[in-house]
Amino acid sequence: MNTKAKVNVGVIGCGQISSIYLEAPAKFDILRFTACADIDLGRARAQAERYNVPKVCTPEELLADPDIDVVLNLTIPKVHAEIGIAAIEAGKATYSEKPLGINREQGQALLAAGRAKNLRVGCAPDTFLGGGIQTCVKAINDGLIGEPVAATAFMLSHGPEGWHADPDFFYQPGAGPMFDMGPYYLTALIAMLGPVRRVTASTRITFPERTITSQPKYGSKIQVNTPTHIAGIMDFASGAIGTIITSFDVWSHQLPRIEIYGTEGTLIVPDPNTFGGPVYIRKAQDSEWQDLPLTHAYTENSRGIGLADMAYAINSGRQHRASGDLAYHVLDIMQSFHDASDQGTHIELSSQCERPQPLDAGKHEWSEDR
């Protein structure tokens, strides 16, 4: 099949995150945005005018449009699966912001719908395809730190109520620090170390009520209904052991974002919510850290690379990298952390996924076999 044929994409959900996606055709000419939809038509119209998208419509009209091949689902997390299933039932592939759903049942239903219709399901984050994480993947694959033994990942803050305009949803089921930021960290770890076989964790809610200090809802109260400090342990199928902490309960810290520890050295991994570096390495014989030059392209903000990779894969027939199976495995891990804490046990994961195929060093050439 022709990997250069453009794929028509319709956007449902024209909030702030839509802007960087709507810039993606400048980097990936396989993408053509043909419609913007939102429950707020004014918001859809503004984005369509800004990015020269020809059609403005309701979500229902977009789903009924026969010219759209892929629905880019940028709605709020609790309706990701609902919108994705509706897209598939309308005969369109779907790619959504993270997470895939707010629980396993939603994720399973979405993947089952895609399989039944033989349509693609993709999901963010795609930051693991950036030059920073891909440099780390190559370093591990090349044996620069020997066999991976362990990994640590930390995302700690005091929550978004001081800066986000409407932060209530961050403290409800399907969000919290794990479901909000965990996908970036877990997806990066899987890209570097492969899938996870079992987990355990401890969780807590430190502040049952939060006060918004941002505008326009300054002074409003939030009832917290999901854990806000999660400390998890992962046993990877490869044998490595991972530790992850995500928290909205910490005022300050000096912990790294991600480190990978191998039999021959240590790798410091860049922020998995970005695409660039820096990457540092210190081998067993080294007396200090070395800056590891980035080996891959896409070091600037390249959100949409996962969508573009799926578009190329639709045309060529190969597997896409930011896949529904990968996103479901991440979702399964996150829910299992919560379940393990509630049950006081290890949980053997029922899901698995393939470690995503790495990109070529330098400027990746998209083709049928890549």
C-alpha positions as CSV (number, residue, x, y, z in Angstrom):
1,M,0.0,0.0,0.0
2,N,1.0,3.6,-0.5
3,T,2.5,5.0,2.8
4,K,2.4,8.5,1.4
5,A,-1.4,8.7,0.9
6,K,-2.8,11.3,3.2
7,V,-5.0,10.2,6.1
8,N,-8.0,12.4,6.9
9,V,-8.3,13.2,10.6
10,G,-11.2,14.7,12.5
11,V,-10.7,16.2,16.0
12,I,-13.3,15.8,18.7
13,G,-12.4,18.0,21.7
14,C,-10.8,21.4,20.8
15,G,-9.3,22.4,24.1
16,Q,-5.8,23.6,24.9
17,I,-4.1,20.3,24.0
18,S,-5.6,20.4,20.5
19,S,-3.3,23.1,19.3
20,I,-0.1,21.1,19.3
21,Y,-1.8,18.2,17.5
22,L,-3.2,20.6,14.9
23,E,0.4,21.7,14.2
24,A,1.4,18.1,13.4
25,P,0.8,18.2,9.6
26,A,3.8,20.6,9.4
27,K,6.0,17.8,10.6
28,F,4.1,14.7,9.2
29,D,2.6,15.3,5.8
30,I,0.6,12.1,5.9
31,L,-1.9,13.9,8.2
32,R,-4.7,16.0,6.9
33,F,-7.1,17.6,9.4
34,T,-10.5,18.0,7.8
35,A,-12.9,18.7,10.7
36,C,-13.0,20.2,14.2
37,A,-15.8,19.3,16.6
38,D,-16.6,20.2,20.2
39,I,-19.7,20.4,22.4
40,D,-18.7,24.1,22.4
41,L,-18.9,25.0,18.7
42,G,-17.3,28.4,19.3
43,R,-14.2,26.6,20.6
44,A,-14.1,24.3,17.5
45,R,-14.6,27.2,15.2
46,A,-11.7,29.1,16.8
47,Q,-9.3,26.2,16.3
48,A,-10.5,25.5,12.8
49,E,-9.9,29.1,11.8
50,R,-6.5,29.2,13.5
51,Y,-5.3,26.0,11.8
52,N,-7.1,26.3,8.5
53,V,-9.3,23.2,9.1
54,P,-12.1,23.3,6.5
55,K,-15.1,22.0,8.6
56,V,-16.6,22.9,11.9
57,C,-19.3,20.5,13.3
58,T,-20.8,18.7,16.2
59,P,-19.2,15.5,17.4
60,E,-22.2,13.6,16.0
61,E,-21.7,15.2,12.6
62,L,-18.0,14.4,12.6
63,L,-18.7,10.7,13.3
64,A,-21.1,10.6,10.4
65,D,-18.7,12.2,7.9
66,P,-17.7,9.4,5.5
67,D,-14.5,11.2,4.4
68,I,-12.8,11.0,7.9
69,D,-10.5,8.0,8.4
70,V,-9.3,8.6,12.0
71,V,-11.0,10.4,14.9
72,L,-8.5,12.2,17.2
73,N,-10.2,12.0,20.6
74,L,-9.1,14.9,22.8
75,T,-12.0,14.8,25.2
76,I,-11.9,14.5,29.0
77,P,-10.7,11.1,30.3
78,K,-14.0,9.8,31.5
79,V,-15.4,9.8,28.0
80,H,-12.3,8.6,26.1
81,A,-13.6,5.1,25.7
82,E,-17.2,6.2,24.9
83,I,-16.1,8.5,22.1
84,G,-13.5,5.9,20.9
85,I,-16.2,3.2,20.6
86,A,-18.5,5.6,18.8
87,A,-15.8,6.3,16.3
88,I,-15.1,2.7,15.7
89,E,-18.9,1.9,15.3
90,A,-18.9,4.7,12.7
91,G,-16.1,2.9,10.8
92,K,-13.2,5.0,11.8
93,A,-9.9,4.3,13.5
94,T,-9.4,6.2,16.8
95,Y,-6.4,7.8,18.5
96,S,-7.0,9.4,21.9
97,E,-5.2,11.4,24.6
98,K,-4.2,9.4,27.7
99,P,-5.5,7.4,29.5
100,L,-7.2,4.8,27.2
101,G,-10.0,4.7,29.7
102,I,-10.6,5.3,33.4
103,N,-10.7,1.6,34.2
104,R,-10.0,-1.8,32.7
105,E,-13.5,-2.4,31.6
106,Q,-13.5,0.7,29.5
107,G,-10.2,-0.2,28.0
108,Q,-11.2,-3.7,27.2
109,A,-14.5,-2.6,25.6
110,L,-12.6,-0.1,23.3
111,L,-10.0,-2.7,22.2
112,A,-12.8,-5.3,21.6
113,A,-14.7,-2.9,19.5
114,G,-11.6,-2.2,17.4
115,R,-10.8,-5.9,16.9
116,A,-14.4,-6.6,15.9
117,K,-14.3,-4.0,13.2
118,N,-10.6,-4.5,12.3
119,L,-9.9,-0.8,13.0
120,R,-6.9,0.7,14.7
121,V,-6.9,2.0,18.3
122,G,-4.1,4.3,19.3
123,C,-3.4,6.3,22.4
124,A,-1.0,8.9,23.8
125,P,1.5,9.5,25.2
126,D,3.8,9.4,22.2
127,T,6.6,11.3,24.0
128,F,8.5,7.9,24.1
129,L,9.0,8.4,20.4
130,G,11.0,11.6,21.0
131,G,14.7,11.9,20.6
132,G,15.4,11.8,24.4
133,I,13.6,8.5,25.2
134,Q,14.6,6.9,21.9
135,T,18.3,7.7,22.7
136,C,17.8,5.8,26.0
137,V,16.2,2.9,24.2
138,K,19.1,2.7,21.8
139,A,21.7,2.9,24.7
140,I,20.0,0.0,26.5
141,N,19.6,-2.0,23.3
142,D,23.3,-1.4,22.5
143,G,24.3,-2.7,26.0
144,L,25.9,0.6,27.2
145,I,24.8,-0.1,30.8
146,G,24.8,-3.9,30.6
147,E,21.7,-5.8,31.6
148,P,19.0,-3.6,33.2
149,V,18.6,-4.5,36.8
150,A,16.2,-1.9,38.1
151,A,14.5,1.5,37.5
152,T,13.2,4.3,39.5
153,A,10.6,6.9,38.4
154,F,9.3,9.9,40.4
155,M,6.6,12.5,39.7
156,L,5.9,14.5,42.8
157,S,4.2,17.8,43.2
158,H,1.5,19.5,45.3
159,G,-1.2,19.2,42.7
160,P,-2.7,21.4,40.0
161,E,-5.2,23.5,42.1
162,G,-2.8,26.4,42.2
163,W,-2.5,26.8,38.4
164,H,-5.2,24.9,36.6
165,A,-8.4,26.8,35.7
166,D,-10.7,23.9,36.6
167,P,-8.7,21.3,38.6
168,D,-11.6,19.3,40.2
169,F,-11.3,16.4,37.8
170,F,-7.7,15.7,38.8
171,Y,-9.0,14.5,42.1
172,Q,-11.7,12.1,40.9
173,P,-11.5,8.4,39.8
174,G,-9.6,8.0,36.5
175,A,-7.3,10.9,37.4
176,G,-5.1,11.6,40.4
177,P,-1.3,11.7,40.0
178,M,-1.1,8.1,38.7
179,F,-3.7,8.2,36.0
180,D,-2.8,11.8,35.0
181,M,1.0,11.6,34.8
182,G,1.7,7.9,35.2
183,P,1.1,7.1,31.5
184,Y,4.2,9.2,30.6
185,Y,6.5,7.4,33.0
186,L,5.1,3.9,32.5
187,T,5.1,4.1,28.7
188,A,8.7,5.3,28.8
189,L,9.7,2.4,31.1
190,I,7.9,-0.1,28.9
191,A,9.6,1.3,25.8
192,M,13.0,0.9,27.5
193,L,12.5,-2.3,29.5
194,G,9.4,-4.1,28.1
195,P,6.2,-5.1,29.7
196,V,5.4,-5.7,33.4
197,R,4.3,-9.0,34.8
198,R,3.2,-8.1,38.4
199,V,2.9,-5.1,40.7
200,T,2.2,-4.1,44.3
201,A,1.7,-0.7,45.8
202,S,0.7,1.4,48.8
203,T,-1.6,4.4,48.3
204,R,-3.2,7.1,50.4
205,I,-5.2,10.3,50.3
206,T,-3.4,12.9,52.5
207,F,-5.7,15.9,52.0
208,P,-9.4,14.8,51.7
209,E,-10.3,18.4,50.7
210,R,-8.4,20.8,48.5
211,T,-8.9,24.6,48.1
212,I,-8.5,26.0,44.6
213,T,-6.1,29.0,44.5
214,S,-6.2,29.6,40.8
215,Q,-8.7,31.7,38.8
216,P,-11.6,31.7,38.0
217,K,-12.6,29.3,40.9
218,Y,-10.4,30.8,43.6
219,G,-11.5,29.6,47.1
220,S,-13.7,26.7,45.8
221,K,-13.4,23.4,47.6
222,I,-12.6,20.0,45.9
223,Q,-13.5,16.7,47.5
224,V,-10.7,14.2,46.8
225,N,-12.0,10.8,45.7
226,T,-8.9,9.1,44.4
227,P,-5.5,8.4,45.9
228,T,-3.1,11.2,45.7
229,H,0.1,9.4,46.8
230,I,0.9,6.1,45.1
231,A,4.1,4.1,45.7
232,G,4.4,1.2,43.4
233,I,6.7,-1.7,42.7
234,M,6.9,-3.4,39.3
235,D,8.4,-6.7,38.3
236,F,9.2,-6.5,34.6
237,A,9.0,-9.6,32.4
238,S,12.6,-9.0,31.6
239,G,13.6,-9.5,35.2
240,A,14.2,-5.8,36.1
241,I,12.5,-4.3,39.1
242,G,10.9,-0.9,39.0
243,T,9.9,1.6,41.6
244,I,7.5,4.4,40.9
245,I,6.1,7.2,43.1
246,T,3.4,9.6,41.8
247,S,2.1,12.2,44.2
248,F,0.1,15.4,44.6
249,D,1.0,15.5,48.3
250,V,4.6,16.7,48.2
251,W,5.7,20.3,48.5
252,S,9.3,19.9,47.2
253,H,11.8,17.2,46.5
254,Q,15.2,16.5,44.7
255,L,14.4,13.1,43.2
256,P,15.2,12.3,39.6
257,R,12.5,11.7,37.0
258,I,13.7,8.3,35.7
259,E,16.9,6.4,36.2
260,I,17.8,3.0,34.8
261,Y,20.4,0.9,36.6
262,G,22.3,-1.8,34.7
263,T,25.0,-4.3,35.5
264,E,27.6,-2.0,33.8
265,G,26.3,1.5,34.5
266,T,23.4,3.9,35.1
267,L,21.3,6.0,32.7
268,I,19.6,9.2,33.6
269,V,16.5,9.5,31.5
270,P,14.9,12.9,30.6
271,D,11.4,14.1,31.5
272,P,9.1,11.6,29.9
273,N,6.5,14.4,29.4
274,T,8.9,16.0,26.9
275,F,10.6,14.9,23.7
276,G,14.2,16.0,24.1
277,G,17.1,15.5,26.5
278,P,19.4,15.7,28.3
279,V,20.5,12.1,28.7
280,Y,23.4,11.2,31.1
281,I,25.3,8.0,31.5
282,R,27.8,6.8,34.0
283,K,29.5,3.5,33.4
284,A,31.1,1.3,36.1
285,Q,34.6,2.6,35.4
286,D,33.6,6.3,35.1
287,S,34.4,8.8,37.8
288,E,31.7,11.3,36.7
289,W,28.5,11.5,34.6
290,Q,28.9,11.9,30.9
291,D,26.4,13.7,28.6
292,L,25.1,11.2,26.1
293,P,24.5,12.9,22.8
294,L,21.0,12.4,21.4
295,T,20.9,9.9,18.6
296,H,17.4,10.5,17.3
297,A,15.3,13.3,15.8
298,Y,12.0,14.8,17.1
299,T,13.5,16.5,20.1
300,E,11.1,19.5,20.0
301,N,7.4,19.2,21.0
302,S,6.2,16.6,18.5
303,R,2.9,15.5,20.0
304,G,1.1,13.9,17.1
305,I,4.1,11.7,16.1
306,G,2.1,8.7,17.5
307,L,-0.9,9.6,15.4
308,A,1.3,10.0,12.3
309,D,3.0,6.7,13.0
310,M,-0.5,5.1,13.2
311,A,-1.5,6.8,9.9
312,Y,1.6,5.4,8.2
313,A,0.8,2.0,9.7
314,I,-2.7,2.1,8.4
315,N,-1.4,2.5,4.9
316,S,1.4,-0.1,5.2
317,G,-0.3,-2.8,7.4
318,R,2.4,-2.9,10.1
319,Q,1.8,-2.5,13.8
320,H,1.7,1.1,15.1
321,R,3.8,2.0,18.1
322,A,1.5,4.0,20.4
323,S,-1.0,1.2,20.3
324,G,-4.1,0.4,22.1
325,D,-2.5,-2.7,23.5
326,L,0.4,-0.6,25.0
327,A,-2.1,1.9,26.4
328,Y,-4.2,-0.9,27.9
329,H,-1.2,-2.4,29.6
330,V,-0.4,0.9,31.1
331,L,-4.0,1.3,32.3
332,D,-3.9,-2.2,33.7
333,I,-0.7,-1.4,35.7
334,M,-2.2,1.8,37.1
335,Q,-5.4,0.2,38.2
336,S,-3.4,-2.7,39.6
337,F,-1.4,-0.4,41.8
338,H,-4.6,0.9,43.4
339,D,-6.1,-2.7,43.7
340,A,-2.8,-4.0,45.2
341,S,-2.9,-1.4,47.9
342,D,-6.6,-2.1,48.7
343,Q,-6.0,-5.8,48.8
344,G,-2.6,-5.9,50.4
345,T,-1.0,-8.2,47.8
346,H,0.9,-8.5,44.6
347,I,-1.2,-8.6,41.5
348,E,-0.2,-10.7,38.5
349,L,-1.1,-8.7,35.4
350,S,-3.5,-10.3,32.9
351,S,-2.4,-7.9,30.1
352,Q,0.8,-7.9,28.1
353,C,2.1,-5.9,25.1
354,E,5.0,-5.9,22.7
355,R,7.8,-3.6,23.5
356,P,7.3,-0.8,20.9
357,Q,9.6,-1.1,17.9
358,P,12.3,1.6,18.2
359,L,12.7,4.4,15.6
360,D,15.7,4.6,13.4
361,A,18.6,6.8,14.7
362,G,18.7,10.2,13.1
363,K,15.7,11.3,11.0
364,H,13.4,8.2,11.0
365,E,12.3,7.2,7.5
366,W,8.6,6.2,7.5
367,S,8.1,3.2,5.2
368,E,6.1,0.0,4.9
369,D,8.6,-2.1,7.0
370,R,9.1,0.6,9.7
